[in-house]
Amino acid sequence: MENEFLSKVEDNAVVHAWSEKLQSEKGDSLTEGYTSELQEFTRVNVAQNELQELRDIWARWDEETKQLFYQSYGDISYLLDIKVNKHLFRVMVQFWNFAYKCFTIGEVDLVPTVEEYTTLLRCLKVQVRKAYAKVFNGQTFTKKLINISRMSEPWVTAQIQQKGDSKCIHWENLRDLVLTHSDERKRVDIFALSIYGLVIFSKALWHMDEAVTDLFDRLEKGITLVPAILVETFRSLSTCRQTGGGQFIGCAQLLMVWFHGHFWKVDKVSYRVFAEGYSPLKEEAAIQRREDISKQKWMEILQNLKEGDIEWRAYWMVPDEIMYRCGNFDWVPLLGILGATGYTPLLALRQYKSRQFVPATYGLAQCEFSFKGAHYKKKVRELSNAWKQICWMKRLAVGSMVTPEYDGWFKKRINDNVPRPSLENT
């Protein structure tokens, strides 16, 4: 019975009717009279780890070792060469819509999706239906590091540090293992762990958090880390927007690649994009982009963005099916390494060149929580069980990209964004 449910793919028209009926019955994510409590300007810290040592190690590896890495971890090594434009990133954050979990720029809604990030990371071992969920009463940090590194318990115990409210290990200790470990397979694994800890889930500079090893320890089982990456990205953007500042915890490199895939028109798509071995991250890493554009100019560009300026479908993205809800949720819940949230893929159907209609968003604004306190474990189990019941829809573009019903809903919905201030003196 479960397999029958999992393999079910809904017709676009069926999902259209379901979503608009549900949205009409339950209402919008926000209630009438809602007043935004967001700060007028968010001063986000985009401090990044210096990755030159990682790049140097990768450059010294022969092709055989690199292929071993690709087979297990996909294209994450290209993240080392992708630059984060801090001016652009700080301006992008101003357009993050906390209530709807998307970027709202003028009358345009866009959001990184599970399918898009899966395409970018291009890891053959990933099974989309197997999402990461935090394990309770599992192995200790020490045991997980022993399993990953195959080093002795005394050695591992000596390297563990307490930083803030969590345990971690310094990059220098991982670097020494990557350079000197006698087992090539372990050198590759520890190098990958370093990328996850220093690039994808960078909580503290030069330190890899304990929560990263919990996810990494189960990658060999084929789980997809994409929802976890999206969670920490969405939660960090939301936290920064609500408080008016803070450190961004998430993969800024992936977010940059996603942004460039939608915001620059592609006159002609090369056929190599559709080849099995094509890597969008590799291509992005090779592109030289301008870095001399000021924050003021970026703000002006985004504030004046028109619908026609958007590349709705990223040139490297051609999905056959779209995940649109899980279990009893009317959207897609996401579990990360530090907390949970959710998002509504139906809000961004135009990113798949599909017809846009009113999405079901009720409850979305209240679905975010961190893994702290006494009651989050029950919620984690609920979200984890929901992922075992994924609903998909066919990608189908029909007629106008936006229905009159959606246009009316969008214009009357409560927009969580505040007017964009000038960036002078910031």
C-alpha positions in Angstrom: 0.0 0.0 0.0 2.8 2.4 0.9 4.6 1.8 -2.4 1.4 2.5 -4.3 1.1 5.8 -2.5 4.7 6.7 -3.0 4.6 6.0 -6.7 1.4 8.1 -7.3 1.9 11.1 -9.6 -0.9 13.6 -9.7 -2.1 15.3 -12.8 -1.5 19.1 -13.0 -5.2 19.8 -13.2 -6.0 17.6 -10.2 -3.4 19.5 -8.0 -4.7 22.8 -9.4 -8.2 22.0 -8.2 -7.0 20.6 -4.9 -4.8 23.6 -4.0 -7.3 26.3 -4.8 -10.1 24.5 -3.0 -7.9 24.0 0.1 -6.7 27.6 0.0 -10.3 28.8 -0.2 -11.4 26.6 2.7 -8.4 27.1 5.1 -7.3 30.5 4.2 -3.9 32.1 3.7 -0.7 31.6 5.7 -1.3 34.9 7.4 -4.4 36.3 9.0 -6.2 39.6 8.2 -4.7 42.4 10.1 -1.2 40.9 10.2 1.5 43.6 10.7 5.0 42.8 9.7 7.5 42.9 12.6 10.5 42.7 10.3 13.4 45.2 10.7 13.6 47.8 8.0 17.1 46.8 7.1 19.0 43.5 7.8 22.7 43.8 8.4 23.7 40.2 7.7 27.2 38.9 8.3 28.3 36.7 5.4 31.7 35.8 6.9 33.1 32.8 5.0 35.9 30.3 5.9 39.1 30.8 3.9 39.0 27.8 1.6 42.5 28.0 0.0 43.9 25.0 1.9 41.0 22.9 0.7 41.5 24.0 -2.9 45.2 23.2 -2.6 44.5 19.7 -1.3 42.0 19.1 -4.1 44.5 20.3 -6.8 47.1 17.8 -5.6 44.8 14.8 -5.9 45.1 12.7 -9.0 42.1 12.0 -11.3 41.5 8.6 -9.8 41.0 10.0 -6.3 38.8 12.8 -7.6 36.6 10.3 -9.4 36.3 8.4 -6.1 35.1 11.6 -4.5 32.6 12.4 -7.3 31.0 8.9 -7.1 30.3 9.3 -3.4 29.7 13.0 -2.9 28.7 14.4 -6.3 29.8 17.9 -7.3 30.2 19.6 -3.9 34.0 20.1 -4.5 33.1 22.9 -7.1 31.6 24.9 -4.2 35.2 25.6 -3.2 35.7 27.8 -6.3 32.4 29.7 -6.2 32.7 33.2 -4.9 30.0 34.9 -2.8 29.4 38.4 -3.8 28.8 40.0 -0.3 27.1 43.1 -1.7 24.6 41.1 -3.7 24.0 38.7 -0.9 23.2 41.4 1.6 20.8 43.0 -0.8 19.1 39.6 -1.6 18.4 39.1 2.1 16.3 42.2 2.2 13.8 40.5 -0.1 13.4 37.3 1.9 9.7 36.9 2.7 9.6 35.2 6.1 5.9 34.3 6.1 5.9 32.6 2.7 9.4 31.2 2.8 10.5 32.7 -0.5 12.1 35.7 -2.1 9.4 38.3 -3.0 10.8 40.9 -5.4 8.1 43.2 -6.6 5.4 40.9 -8.0 7.8 37.9 -8.4 8.0 35.0 -6.0 11.1 32.7 -6.3 12.5 30.1 -4.0 15.3 27.4 -4.2 13.5 24.1 -4.5 14.5 20.5 -3.6 14.6 19.6 -7.3 16.8 22.6 -8.2 19.3 21.9 -5.4 19.4 18.2 -6.2 20.2 19.1 -9.8 23.0 21.4 -8.7 24.7 18.9 -6.4 24.3 16.0 -8.9 25.1 13.2 -6.5 24.2 9.7 -7.9 23.8 8.1 -4.5 21.1 10.5 -3.3 17.6 9.0 -3.0 15.1 11.9 -3.0 12.5 10.0 -1.0 15.0 9.3 1.9 15.3 12.6 3.8 17.5 13.2 6.7 15.9 13.2 10.2 17.7 13.8 13.5 18.4 10.6 15.4 17.6 10.7 19.1 19.7 8.7 21.6 22.1 7.8 18.8 25.8 7.5 18.9 27.9 10.2 20.6 30.0 12.7 18.7 33.1 10.8 19.6 31.7 7.5 18.2 30.6 9.1 15.0 34.0 10.7 14.5 35.6 7.3 15.1 33.4 5.7 12.5 34.1 8.4 9.9 37.9 8.8 10.6 38.8 5.3 11.8 41.0 6.9 14.4 41.4 5.8 18.0 39.1 6.9 20.7 41.8 8.7 22.7 42.9 10.7 19.6 39.3 11.7 18.7 38.5 12.6 22.3 41.5 14.9 22.5 40.4 16.8 19.4 36.8 17.6 20.5 36.2 21.1 21.7 33.2 22.9 23.3 32.2 26.0 21.4 29.0 27.8 22.7 26.2 25.3 23.2 27.7 22.5 21.0 30.7 20.3 20.5 32.9 20.7 17.5 36.3 19.8 15.9 38.8 22.3 14.4 39.6 22.2 10.7 43.3 21.8 11.5 42.7 18.3 12.9 40.6 17.3 9.9 43.3 18.8 7.5 46.0 16.7 9.1 43.9 13.5 8.6 43.2 14.4 4.9 47.0 14.8 4.4 48.3 11.9 6.3 45.6 9.2 6.7 46.9 5.8 5.3 43.4 4.9 3.8 42.6 6.7 0.6 38.9 6.1 1.2 39.1 7.8 4.6 41.0 10.8 3.1 38.2 11.3 0.7 35.5 10.9 3.4 37.2 13.4 5.7 37.7 15.9 2.9 34.0 15.7 2.1 33.2 16.1 5.8 35.3 19.3 5.8 33.3 20.7 2.9 30.0 20.0 4.7 31.3 21.6 7.9 33.1 24.6 6.5 31.1 25.4 3.4 27.6 23.9 3.4 26.8 24.1 7.2 29.2 26.8 8.4 28.1 27.6 12.0 31.4 28.7 13.4 34.5 29.8 11.5 37.1 27.0 11.2 35.1 24.6 13.3 32.8 21.7 12.2 29.7 21.4 14.4 28.7 18.0 15.9 25.3 18.2 14.1 27.1 17.9 10.8 28.6 14.5 11.6 25.1 13.2 12.4 24.0 13.9 8.9 27.3 12.8 7.3 27.3 9.6 9.2 24.2 8.5 7.3 25.0 9.7 3.8 26.2 6.3 2.8 22.6 5.1 3.2 21.6 7.3 0.3 19.7 9.9 2.2 19.3 13.3 0.5 20.9 16.2 2.3 19.1 18.8 0.1 16.2 19.4 2.5 18.7 19.9 5.3 20.6 22.5 3.3 17.4 24.3 2.4 16.2 24.3 6.0 19.3 26.0 7.4 19.3 28.5 4.5 15.6 29.4 5.0 15.8 29.5 8.8 18.9 31.6 8.7 17.4 34.1 6.3 14.3 34.3 8.4 16.2 34.8 11.6 18.3 37.6 10.1 15.2 39.3 8.7 13.3 39.1 11.9 16.1 40.4 14.1 17.6 42.9 11.7 21.0 41.2 11.6 23.1 38.2 12.5 25.4 35.6 11.0 24.1 33.7 7.9 24.3 30.0 8.6 23.8 28.1 5.3 25.4 27.5 2.0 25.8 30.9 0.5 27.6 29.5 -2.5 24.6 27.3 -3.6 22.3 30.2 -3.0 24.4 32.4 -5.3 24.4 29.8 -8.1 20.7 29.4 -7.8 20.2 33.2 -8.0 22.4 33.5 -11.1 20.4 30.7 -12.7 17.2 32.7 -12.6 18.2 36.4 -12.8 20.3 36.5 -16.0 18.6 35.8 -19.3 20.2 33.0 -21.3 19.9 33.7 -25.1 20.8 30.2 -26.2 21.0 27.0 -24.1 23.8 24.7 -25.1 22.9 21.1 -25.7 25.6 20.0 -23.3 23.2 21.2 -20.5 21.1 18.1 -21.2 24.1 15.7 -21.2 24.4 13.2 -18.4 27.8 14.5 -17.3 27.0 18.2 -17.4 27.7 20.0 -14.1 26.0 23.4 -13.5 28.3 24.0 -10.4 31.4 23.3 -12.5 30.2 25.8 -15.1 29.3 28.4 -12.5 32.7 28.1 -10.8 34.4 28.9 -14.2 32.4 32.1 -14.8 34.1 35.4 -14.0 31.4 37.7 -12.6 31.7 41.4 -11.8 32.5 42.2 -8.2 32.6 46.0 -8.5 28.8 46.6 -8.2 27.9 48.4 -5.1 25.1 47.6 -2.6 23.2 50.7 -3.7 23.3 49.6 -7.4 22.2 46.0 -6.5 19.3 47.4 -4.6 18.3 49.6 -7.5 18.5 46.6 -9.8 16.3 44.3 -7.7 13.8 47.1 -6.8 13.2 47.8 -10.5 13.1 44.1 -11.5 10.3 43.3 -13.9 8.6 39.9 -14.4 10.2 39.7 -17.9 13.7 40.0 -16.4 13.3 36.6 -14.7 14.5 33.4 -16.2 11.6 31.4 -14.7 13.2 28.1 -15.3 17.0 27.9 -14.7 18.7 26.8 -17.9 20.1 23.7 -16.2 16.8 22.5 -14.8 14.4 20.2 -16.7 12.2 18.3 -14.1 9.7 15.6 -15.1 7.9 15.5 -11.8 7.6 18.1 -8.9 7.2 17.3 -5.2 4.4 19.4 -3.9 3.3 18.0 -0.5 4.2 15.3 2.1 1.9 13.3 4.3 -0.9 15.3 6.0 0.9 18.6 5.3 -0.4 20.8 2.5 3.2 21.7 1.6 6.6 20.2 2.0 8.1 20.0 5.5 11.9 20.2 5.7 14.2 18.8 8.4 17.7 20.2 9.0 20.6 19.6 11.3 19.6 22.4 13.7 15.9 22.9 13.1 12.9 22.5 10.8 10.7 24.6 8.5 8.7 24.1 5.4 8.0 25.6 2.0 5.4 25.6 -0.7 6.7 24.4 -4.1 3.3 25.3 -5.7 4.2 29.0 -5.0 7.1 28.6 -7.5 5.6 26.5 -10.3 6.7 29.0 -12.9 10.3 28.0 -12.0 9.4 24.7 -13.7 7.7 26.4 -16.7 4.4 25.3 -15.4 1.1 27.2 -14.9 1.0 29.1 -11.7 -2.1 28.8 -9.5 -3.1 29.6 -5.9 -1.0 27.6 -3.5 -2.1 26.1 -0.2 -0.2 28.0 2.5 -2.2 27.6 5.6 0.0 26.7 8.6 3.2 27.5 6.8 4.1 30.5 8.9 3.9 28.5 12.1 6.0 25.5 10.9 9.5 26.7 11.9 11.2 25.5 15.0 14.7 24.7 16.4 15.8 21.4 17.9 15.7 22.7 21.5 13.3 22.4 24.4 11.1 19.5 25.5 8.6 19.1 22.6 10.5 19.3 19.4 11.2 15.5 19.2 7.5 14.7 18.6 7.4 17.3 15.8 10.5 15.8 14.2 9.0 12.3 14.1 5.8 13.8 12.6 7.8 15.5 9.8 9.9 12.5 9.3 6.9 10.3 8.8 5.4 12.8 6.4 8.4 12.4 4.1 7.6 8.7 3.7 4.4 9.8 2.0 5.5 12.1 -0.7 3.1 13.4 -3.3 4.3 14.3 -6.8 2.7 16.1 -9.7 3.5 16.1 -13.4 5.2 19.1 -14.9 2.7 20.5 -17.4 2.6 24.0 -18.9 -0.9 24.9 -20.0 -2.0 28.2 -21.5 -1.1 31.4 -19.6 1.6 31.0 -17.0 -0.6 32.8 -14.4 -4.3 32.2 -13.9 -6.7 35.1 -13.0 -7.4 33.4 -9.7 -3.7 33.5 -8.8 -3.3 37.1 -9.9 -6.2 38.1 -7.6 -4.9 36.1 -4.7 -1.4 37.6 -5.1 -2.7 41.1 -5.2 -4.9 40.8 -2.1 -2.6 38.6 0.1 -0.8 40.2 2.9 2.8 40.9 1.9 5.3 40.3 4.7 7.9 42.5 3.1 8.4 46.1 4.3 9.3 49.0 2.0 12.9 48.8 0.9 15.1 51.5 2.5 18.1 53.1 0.9 21.4 51.4 1.5 23.3 54.7 2.1 25.5 54.6 5.2 25.0 50.9 5.8 
